[in-house]
Amino acid sequence: MVALAFIAVALACAPGAPWFAGVAQSAGLALAAATLADLVLGTRGVRFAREPPGHLAMRVDATLRYAVVNASAIAVRVGVVESPARTLHALDDEVTAWIAGHSRTRLTRRVVPVARGRDELEALYVWLENGLGLLRRRARVPLPQEIRVYPDLSAVERYGRLDVRNRFVEAGLRRMRMLGAGTEFESLRDYAAGDAFRSIDWKASARRGRLMVTQYEVERSQSVMLLVDCGRLMTPYVGDQRKIDYAVTAALSLASIAALASDRVGVAAFAGDIITARSPRSTAASLYDLSEAIYDLEPIFQDADYARALAFAGRRLRRRSLVVLITDVVDPIAQSLVLAELSALARKHLVLCLFMNDAAVADELEREPRSVADAYRLDVALGLDRERRTAAAMLERLGAVVVDAPARSLSVALVDRYLRIKQRGLL
């Protein structure tokens, strides 16, 4: 570009100073010779490869890596542009590097996964220049590669009550031990202020001459069945994620923690019908299978059939289990079958209904209306809030445990309630 600009200036000055025409001609010949030399020198022997990406999780910064090998004897400058991918947002549009002759290098490109599920990285679009830098060669390198974007489970590790996990690791055990109102004897200890009167072991106290308290260990290898709503009401966005994304993240977060407690975990995703299902199992392979079954769930534009899902869980579970229904909100008033199925299920199992509320409704309830439009919005928010409270009250009367949490803290709220259920021995 500089050479061409110089030639253009020289030609512009030629009418007033004829010798500029000779300068322009000489510069043009030199540029042509250099271009021919660049063409002859070339950029042969450069190969590109994309390294397999690591674990990809929604909204967690990740890196794509490219291996570039220069088998020629000359230094080459390269640039790499990745094909657009549905699940990834690129923080770097293009990555460049100089590669010496007979050497290799690695280029990195920062991306942020913005959607769950399967996707494919397609071709790389590359350009190459040698040291002269006059000609830029462009090429398309077909490198199809499947990728999988999983939910982000880091929220549980950052904010969840993971003292249980820490105790599990420190003890070096292959199971999680939680002391509480369980059923399996764990140990005896001295009475302390605040201990329940019923926990005193009078025989041990008589033998030792001081009050002793019995500690129980929560029963292990219980069953947890996750019912994930994939109906049309799970399509809307809350912030930068859809409700279905929050639901899948909460389900996998609970499955991970329950696996540490040696519980058997199963799942059923449903809309108008059962989409996919896994029976409760407790092996490491089953947790991976469960994750693969639901990590790419997408909502279906159908009304969710809660009665069918609850009946399905009742048929799959023999022993008393924890059944977790993850949804937006159940409207029991309009679904008498839901009440019947939930009532029957709650007589044998512990049913936990996890509702995700929309922060926009809560914000509207707290905002003082200043116009007619504000008053209408407030009236709608009050109606939605009343429906949720009515649904929760009705389900609780049938014996279900209801947790209504903001979508962004859904995972932590679910894990927190699960730990409380285990510690209190409600199963």
C-alpha positions as CSV (number, residue, x, y, z in Angstrom):
1,M,0.0,0.0,0.0
2,V,2.9,2.4,0.8
3,A,4.5,1.6,-2.5
4,L,1.4,2.2,-4.5
5,A,0.8,5.5,-2.6
6,F,4.4,6.6,-3.5
7,I,3.8,5.8,-7.2
8,A,0.5,7.6,-7.2
9,V,2.1,10.8,-5.7
10,A,5.0,10.6,-8.2
11,L,2.6,10.4,-11.1
12,A,0.6,13.3,-9.7
13,C,3.7,15.4,-9.6
14,A,4.9,14.4,-13.0
15,P,3.2,17.2,-15.0
16,G,5.1,19.9,-13.1
17,A,8.3,18.0,-12.8
18,P,8.8,15.5,-15.6
19,W,11.5,13.6,-13.8
20,F,8.9,12.3,-11.3
21,A,7.6,10.2,-14.2
22,G,10.8,8.3,-14.3
23,V,10.7,7.9,-10.5
24,A,7.2,6.5,-10.7
25,Q,8.3,4.2,-13.5
26,S,11.3,2.9,-11.6
27,A,9.1,2.4,-8.5
28,G,6.5,0.5,-10.5
29,L,9.2,-1.8,-12.0
30,A,10.6,-2.4,-8.5
31,L,7.2,-3.2,-7.1
32,A,6.4,-5.6,-10.0
33,A,9.8,-7.3,-9.4
34,A,9.1,-7.6,-5.7
35,T,5.6,-9.0,-6.3
36,L,7.1,-11.6,-8.7
37,A,9.6,-12.5,-6.1
38,D,6.9,-12.8,-3.4
39,L,5.0,-15.0,-5.8
40,V,8.0,-17.3,-6.4
41,L,8.9,-17.3,-2.7
42,G,5.4,-18.4,-1.8
43,T,4.1,-19.8,1.5
44,R,4.2,-23.6,0.8
45,G,4.4,-26.2,3.6
46,V,2.1,-24.6,6.1
47,R,-0.5,-26.9,7.8
48,F,-3.3,-26.1,10.1
49,A,-5.1,-28.3,12.7
50,R,-7.7,-27.6,15.3
51,E,-7.0,-29.2,18.7
52,P,-10.0,-30.9,20.4
53,P,-11.7,-28.4,22.6
54,G,-11.9,-29.1,26.3
55,H,-15.0,-29.1,28.5
56,L,-17.4,-26.3,27.3
57,A,-20.0,-24.9,29.7
58,M,-22.5,-22.1,29.1
59,R,-21.3,-18.6,29.9
60,V,-17.9,-19.9,31.0
61,D,-14.9,-18.5,29.1
62,A,-13.2,-21.1,26.9
63,T,-10.3,-21.3,24.4
64,L,-10.0,-22.9,21.0
65,R,-6.5,-23.9,20.1
66,Y,-5.0,-24.3,16.6
67,A,-1.7,-26.1,15.8
68,V,0.2,-24.5,12.9
69,V,3.2,-26.2,11.4
70,N,5.6,-24.4,9.0
71,A,7.6,-27.0,7.1
72,S,9.2,-24.5,4.8
73,A,12.5,-22.7,5.3
74,I,11.1,-19.2,5.4
75,A,9.2,-17.3,8.1
76,V,5.5,-17.0,7.4
77,R,2.8,-14.8,9.0
78,V,-0.6,-16.4,9.3
79,G,-4.1,-15.4,10.4
80,V,-7.0,-17.7,11.4
81,V,-10.7,-17.0,11.4
82,E,-13.1,-19.6,12.7
83,S,-16.5,-20.3,11.0
84,P,-19.4,-19.0,13.0
85,A,-21.0,-21.6,15.4
86,R,-24.5,-21.4,16.9
87,T,-23.3,-22.2,20.4
88,L,-20.2,-20.0,20.6
89,H,-19.6,-16.3,20.8
90,A,-16.1,-15.3,19.7
91,L,-14.2,-12.8,21.8
92,D,-11.4,-12.7,19.2
93,D,-12.4,-12.3,15.6
94,E,-9.0,-13.2,14.2
95,V,-5.8,-14.6,15.6
96,T,-2.4,-14.0,13.9
97,A,1.2,-15.0,14.5
98,W,4.7,-15.2,12.8
99,I,6.1,-18.7,12.5
100,A,9.8,-19.2,11.8
101,G,10.9,-21.7,9.2
102,H,10.9,-25.4,10.2
103,S,8.9,-24.7,13.4
104,R,5.4,-24.9,14.8
105,T,3.3,-22.8,17.0
106,R,-0.1,-22.8,18.8
107,L,-2.7,-20.1,18.3
108,T,-5.5,-19.5,20.8
109,R,-8.9,-18.0,20.3
110,R,-11.2,-16.9,23.2
111,V,-14.8,-17.9,23.0
112,V,-17.9,-17.9,25.3
113,P,-20.5,-20.7,24.9
114,V,-23.9,-19.0,24.7
115,A,-26.2,-22.1,24.1
116,R,-26.3,-25.7,25.3
117,G,-26.3,-28.8,23.1
118,R,-24.5,-30.3,20.2
119,D,-22.9,-28.2,17.5
120,E,-20.2,-28.5,14.9
121,L,-17.1,-26.4,14.2
122,E,-16.7,-26.3,10.4
123,A,-13.9,-24.8,8.2
124,L,-11.1,-22.5,9.2
125,Y,-10.5,-19.5,6.9
126,V,-6.8,-18.7,6.9
127,W,-4.4,-16.3,5.2
128,L,-0.6,-16.4,4.8
129,E,2.1,-14.0,4.0
130,N,5.9,-14.4,3.6
131,G,8.5,-11.9,4.7
132,L,7.9,-9.6,1.7
133,G,4.3,-9.1,2.7
134,L,3.1,-8.1,-0.7
135,L,0.8,-10.9,-1.5
136,R,-1.7,-12.5,1.0
137,R,-2.9,-16.0,0.2
138,R,-6.3,-17.0,1.5
139,A,-7.5,-20.5,1.9
140,R,-10.4,-22.5,3.4
141,V,-9.3,-25.5,5.5
142,P,-12.2,-28.0,6.1
143,L,-11.9,-29.2,9.7
144,P,-15.3,-30.4,10.8
145,Q,-15.4,-31.2,14.5
146,E,-18.4,-31.9,16.8
147,I,-18.6,-30.0,20.1
148,R,-20.9,-30.3,23.1
149,V,-21.8,-27.4,25.4
150,Y,-22.9,-28.4,28.8
151,P,-24.7,-26.4,31.5
152,D,-22.5,-24.4,33.9
153,L,-22.4,-26.2,37.3
154,S,-19.9,-23.8,38.9
155,A,-22.7,-21.9,40.7
156,V,-23.1,-24.8,43.1
157,E,-19.4,-25.0,43.8
158,R,-19.1,-21.3,44.4
159,Y,-22.2,-20.6,46.4
160,G,-23.8,-23.9,47.4
161,R,-23.4,-25.4,50.9
162,L,-20.6,-27.7,50.0
163,D,-19.2,-28.3,53.5
164,V,-20.6,-31.8,53.0
165,R,-18.4,-32.2,49.9
166,N,-15.4,-30.9,51.9
167,R,-16.0,-33.4,54.7
168,F,-16.3,-36.1,52.1
169,V,-12.9,-35.3,50.5
170,E,-11.1,-34.8,53.8
171,A,-12.3,-38.1,55.2
172,G,-11.0,-39.9,52.2
173,L,-14.3,-41.8,51.9
174,R,-16.1,-42.9,48.8
175,R,-19.4,-41.7,50.2
176,M,-20.8,-38.6,51.8
177,R,-21.4,-38.7,55.5
178,M,-24.0,-36.2,56.8
179,L,-24.8,-36.2,60.5
180,G,-28.4,-35.4,61.3
181,A,-31.7,-36.9,61.9
182,G,-30.9,-40.1,60.0
183,T,-31.6,-43.7,60.7
184,E,-28.1,-45.3,60.8
185,F,-26.1,-45.2,64.0
186,E,-22.9,-43.1,63.6
187,S,-21.3,-42.4,67.0
188,L,-21.8,-41.1,70.6
189,R,-20.7,-37.7,71.9
190,D,-21.0,-35.6,74.9
191,Y,-24.3,-33.6,75.3
192,A,-24.0,-30.0,74.3
193,A,-26.4,-27.1,74.9
194,G,-29.1,-27.1,72.2
195,D,-29.2,-30.8,71.6
196,A,-32.6,-32.3,71.3
197,F,-33.8,-34.1,74.5
198,R,-34.8,-37.2,72.4
199,S,-31.3,-37.6,71.2
200,I,-29.9,-38.4,74.7
201,D,-28.8,-42.0,75.0
202,W,-29.8,-42.8,78.6
203,K,-28.0,-46.2,78.8
204,A,-24.7,-44.7,77.5
205,S,-25.1,-41.8,79.9
206,A,-25.6,-44.1,82.9
207,R,-22.5,-46.1,82.0
208,R,-20.3,-43.1,81.6
209,G,-21.7,-40.9,84.3
210,R,-22.5,-38.0,82.0
211,L,-25.1,-37.1,79.4
212,M,-24.3,-38.7,76.0
213,V,-26.0,-38.0,72.7
214,T,-26.4,-40.4,69.8
215,Q,-25.5,-39.2,66.4
216,Y,-27.1,-40.9,63.3
217,E,-25.9,-41.0,59.8
218,V,-28.3,-40.2,57.0
219,E,-29.4,-43.3,55.2
220,R,-27.5,-43.7,51.9
221,S,-28.4,-45.2,48.5
222,Q,-31.8,-43.6,48.4
223,S,-33.5,-42.8,45.1
224,V,-34.0,-39.3,43.5
225,M,-36.1,-38.9,40.5
226,L,-35.8,-35.6,38.5
227,L,-38.8,-34.5,36.4
228,V,-37.8,-31.7,34.0
229,D,-40.5,-29.7,32.3
230,C,-39.7,-29.1,28.6
231,G,-43.1,-27.5,27.7
232,R,-43.7,-24.2,26.0
233,L,-43.6,-22.2,29.3
234,M,-39.9,-23.1,29.6
235,T,-39.1,-21.2,26.3
236,P,-39.0,-17.5,27.6
237,Y,-35.7,-15.9,28.5
238,V,-34.9,-14.8,32.0
239,G,-31.8,-12.5,31.6
240,D,-29.5,-14.1,29.1
241,Q,-30.7,-17.7,29.5
242,R,-34.0,-19.5,28.8
243,K,-36.0,-21.1,31.6
244,I,-35.2,-24.6,30.3
245,D,-31.4,-23.8,30.6
246,Y,-31.9,-23.0,34.3
247,A,-33.9,-26.1,34.8
248,V,-31.3,-28.4,33.2
249,T,-28.5,-26.8,35.2
250,A,-30.4,-27.3,38.4
251,A,-31.2,-30.9,37.6
252,L,-27.5,-31.7,36.8
253,S,-26.3,-29.8,39.9
254,L,-28.5,-31.9,42.2
255,A,-27.5,-35.1,40.4
256,S,-23.9,-34.3,41.0
257,I,-24.4,-33.7,44.7
258,A,-26.7,-36.7,45.2
259,A,-24.1,-38.9,43.5
260,L,-21.6,-37.8,46.3
261,A,-24.2,-39.0,48.8
262,S,-24.3,-42.4,47.1
263,D,-28.0,-41.8,46.1
264,R,-29.4,-43.3,43.0
265,V,-30.5,-40.6,40.5
266,G,-32.9,-40.9,37.6
267,V,-34.5,-38.4,35.3
268,A,-37.5,-37.9,33.1
269,A,-37.9,-35.0,30.7
270,F,-41.4,-34.3,29.6
271,A,-43.7,-32.0,27.7
272,G,-47.0,-33.4,26.3
273,D,-45.3,-36.9,26.6
274,I,-42.1,-38.3,28.1
275,I,-39.2,-37.1,25.9
276,T,-36.4,-39.1,27.6
277,A,-36.0,-41.0,30.8
278,R,-33.3,-42.8,32.9
279,S,-34.1,-45.0,35.8
280,P,-32.4,-44.2,39.2
281,R,-29.0,-45.8,39.4
282,S,-25.9,-45.0,41.5
283,T,-22.9,-45.9,39.4
284,A,-20.5,-43.3,38.0
285,A,-21.4,-44.4,34.5
286,S,-25.1,-43.7,35.2
287,L,-24.4,-40.1,36.2
288,Y,-22.6,-39.6,32.9
289,D,-25.5,-41.3,31.0
290,L,-27.9,-39.0,32.8
291,S,-25.9,-35.9,31.9
292,E,-25.7,-37.0,28.2
293,A,-29.5,-37.6,28.2
294,I,-30.5,-34.0,29.3
295,Y,-27.6,-31.6,28.6
296,D,-29.0,-30.7,25.2
297,L,-32.8,-30.7,26.1
298,E,-34.8,-28.1,24.1
299,P,-38.3,-26.9,24.9
300,I,-41.2,-28.2,22.9
301,F,-44.2,-26.0,22.0
302,Q,-46.7,-28.1,23.9
303,D,-48.5,-27.8,27.2
304,A,-46.6,-29.8,29.8
305,D,-48.6,-32.9,31.0
306,Y,-47.7,-32.9,34.7
307,A,-50.1,-35.7,35.5
308,R,-48.4,-38.0,32.9
309,A,-44.9,-37.2,34.4
310,L,-46.0,-37.8,38.0
311,A,-47.7,-41.1,37.0
312,F,-44.5,-42.1,35.1
313,A,-42.4,-41.5,38.2
314,G,-44.8,-43.4,40.4
315,R,-44.6,-46.5,38.1
316,R,-40.7,-46.4,38.1
317,L,-40.2,-46.0,41.8
318,R,-40.8,-48.9,44.2
319,R,-39.2,-47.7,47.5
320,R,-39.8,-44.3,49.1
321,S,-37.9,-41.8,47.0
322,L,-37.5,-38.0,46.5
323,V,-39.3,-36.9,43.4
324,V,-38.2,-33.4,42.2
325,L,-40.5,-31.6,39.7
326,I,-38.6,-28.7,38.0
327,T,-40.9,-26.3,36.2
328,D,-42.1,-22.7,35.9
329,V,-45.2,-23.1,37.9
330,V,-48.0,-25.7,38.1
331,D,-51.5,-24.5,37.7
332,P,-53.4,-27.1,39.9
333,I,-56.7,-25.3,39.7
334,A,-56.9,-26.0,35.9
335,Q,-55.5,-29.5,36.2
336,S,-57.5,-31.8,38.5
337,L,-55.5,-34.8,37.2
338,V,-52.4,-33.2,38.6
339,L,-53.9,-33.0,42.1
340,A,-54.9,-36.6,42.0
341,E,-51.6,-37.9,40.7
342,L,-49.6,-35.7,43.1
343,S,-51.7,-36.7,46.1
344,A,-51.2,-40.4,45.3
345,L,-47.5,-40.0,44.8
346,A,-47.0,-37.9,48.0
347,R,-48.5,-40.7,50.1
348,K,-45.6,-42.9,49.3
349,H,-42.8,-40.6,48.2
350,L,-41.5,-37.1,49.1
351,V,-42.4,-34.7,46.3
352,L,-40.5,-31.5,45.9
353,C,-41.9,-28.9,43.4
354,L,-39.2,-26.4,42.3
355,F,-40.7,-23.3,40.8
356,M,-38.6,-20.6,39.1
357,N,-39.9,-17.2,39.5
358,D,-39.2,-14.3,37.2
359,A,-37.3,-11.4,38.8
360,A,-39.3,-9.0,36.6
361,V,-42.5,-9.8,38.4
362,A,-40.9,-9.2,41.8
363,D,-39.4,-5.9,40.6
364,E,-42.8,-4.8,39.4
365,L,-44.4,-5.6,42.7
366,E,-41.8,-3.4,44.5
367,R,-42.1,-0.5,42.1
368,E,-44.5,2.3,42.9
369,P,-46.9,2.9,39.9
370,R,-46.7,6.5,38.5
371,S,-48.9,6.1,35.4
372,V,-51.9,4.2,34.2
373,A,-49.5,1.8,32.3
374,D,-47.6,1.2,35.5
375,A,-50.9,0.4,37.3
376,Y,-51.8,-2.2,34.6
377,R,-48.4,-3.8,34.9
378,L,-48.7,-3.9,38.7
379,D,-52.2,-5.5,38.4
380,V,-50.8,-8.2,36.1
381,A,-47.9,-8.8,38.4
382,L,-50.2,-9.1,41.4
383,G,-52.3,-11.7,39.5
384,L,-49.3,-13.8,38.6
385,D,-48.0,-13.6,42.2
386,R,-51.4,-14.6,43.5
387,E,-51.6,-17.6,41.1
388,R,-48.1,-18.8,42.3
389,R,-49.1,-18.5,46.0
390,T,-52.3,-20.3,45.4
391,A,-50.6,-23.1,43.5
392,A,-47.9,-23.5,46.2
393,A,-50.4,-23.6,49.0
394,M,-52.6,-26.2,47.3
395,L,-49.6,-28.4,46.6
396,E,-48.3,-28.1,50.1
397,R,-51.7,-29.2,51.4
398,L,-51.3,-32.4,49.4
399,G,-48.0,-33.1,51.1
400,A,-45.5,-31.7,48.5
401,V,-42.5,-29.5,49.5
402,V,-42.6,-26.3,47.4
403,V,-39.5,-24.2,46.7
404,D,-40.1,-21.0,44.7
405,A,-36.7,-19.4,43.8
406,P,-35.4,-16.9,41.3
407,A,-34.1,-18.5,38.1
408,R,-30.6,-17.3,38.7
409,S,-30.3,-19.1,42.1
410,L,-32.4,-22.1,41.2
411,S,-29.5,-24.6,41.4
412,V,-28.3,-23.4,44.8
413,A,-31.9,-23.4,46.2
414,L,-32.5,-26.9,45.0
415,V,-29.2,-28.3,46.4
416,D,-29.7,-26.5,49.7
417,R,-33.2,-28.0,50.1
418,Y,-31.9,-31.5,49.2
419,L,-29.2,-31.3,51.9
420,R,-31.8,-30.2,54.4
421,I,-34.0,-33.1,53.5
422,K,-31.1,-35.5,53.9
423,Q,-30.0,-34.1,57.2
424,R,-33.4,-34.2,58.7
425,G,-34.0,-37.7,57.5
426,L,-37.3,-36.9,55.7
427,L,-36.8,-39.8,53.3
